[in-house]
Amino acid sequence: MSNTFKSNSSTNIIKLNNKTYIPFQLHQLPDYYQEISLSDQFKLKGYIYIKESSLKSYNKDTHTLNRDLTYAQRR
């Protein structure tokens, strides 16, 4: 079986072998992270990718990465 890799560049959601992996930064990890199997996750470029089916609840519409926000620093 060959590995297939697809990336959605706007949100960094990765599809690998017809499985969807969602990126999380360390401070965004779910409370039950310790319960998720190591085979359902991997680390890449500062993100921890977790298989979508192993998440208890996930809403793609509300999950944002900090670089995607249109926030300008103000003093």
C-alpha positions as CSV (number, residue, x, y, z in Angstrom):
1,M,0.0,0.0,0.0
2,S,1.5,3.3,-1.0
3,N,1.2,6.3,1.3
4,T,-0.7,9.3,-0.1
5,F,-0.3,12.7,1.3
6,K,-2.6,15.7,0.8
7,S,-2.3,19.0,2.6
8,N,-4.8,21.8,2.8
9,S,-2.4,24.8,2.9
10,S,-4.8,27.2,4.6
11,T,-5.4,25.2,7.7
12,N,-2.6,22.5,7.6
13,I,-5.1,19.7,7.8
14,I,-3.4,16.6,6.5
15,K,-4.9,13.6,4.8
16,L,-2.7,10.5,4.9
17,N,-4.0,7.1,3.6
18,N,-7.7,8.4,3.6
19,K,-7.4,9.5,7.3
20,T,-7.7,13.1,8.3
21,Y,-5.2,14.5,10.8
22,I,-5.9,17.8,12.6
23,P,-3.0,20.0,13.8
24,F,-2.7,21.2,17.4
25,Q,-0.1,23.4,19.0
26,L,1.0,22.4,22.5
27,H,-1.3,24.9,24.3
28,Q,-4.3,23.8,22.1
29,L,-4.2,20.1,23.0
30,P,-7.4,18.6,24.3
31,D,-7.7,17.7,28.0
32,Y,-7.9,14.0,27.2
33,Y,-4.7,14.1,25.2
34,Q,-3.1,11.4,27.4
35,E,-5.8,8.9,26.4
36,I,-5.1,9.2,22.7
37,S,-3.0,6.4,21.3
38,L,0.5,7.2,19.9
39,S,-0.5,5.4,16.7
40,D,-3.2,8.1,16.2
41,Q,-0.8,11.0,16.3
42,F,2.5,12.3,14.9
43,K,4.6,15.5,15.2
44,L,5.6,17.7,12.3
45,K,7.0,21.2,12.1
46,G,5.9,22.2,15.6
47,Y,2.4,20.8,15.4
48,I,1.0,17.6,16.9
49,Y,-1.4,16.0,14.3
50,I,-4.2,13.9,15.8
51,K,-6.4,11.6,13.8
52,E,-9.9,13.1,13.6
53,S,-11.6,9.8,14.5
54,S,-9.8,9.7,17.8
55,L,-11.0,13.1,18.9
56,K,-14.2,13.0,21.1
57,S,-15.6,16.2,19.6
58,Y,-14.1,18.5,17.0
59,N,-15.6,21.4,15.1
60,K,-13.6,22.4,12.0
61,D,-15.3,25.8,11.8
62,T,-14.0,27.0,15.2
63,H,-10.4,25.5,15.1
64,T,-8.0,28.2,14.0
65,L,-4.3,28.5,13.9
66,N,-2.7,31.7,15.3
67,R,-1.2,32.6,11.9
68,D,-4.7,32.4,10.3
69,L,-6.2,35.1,12.4
70,T,-6.2,38.6,11.0
71,Y,-5.0,40.2,14.2
72,A,-2.8,43.3,14.2
73,Q,-0.9,44.2,17.3
74,R,-1.9,47.5,18.8
75,R,-0.3,49.5,21.6
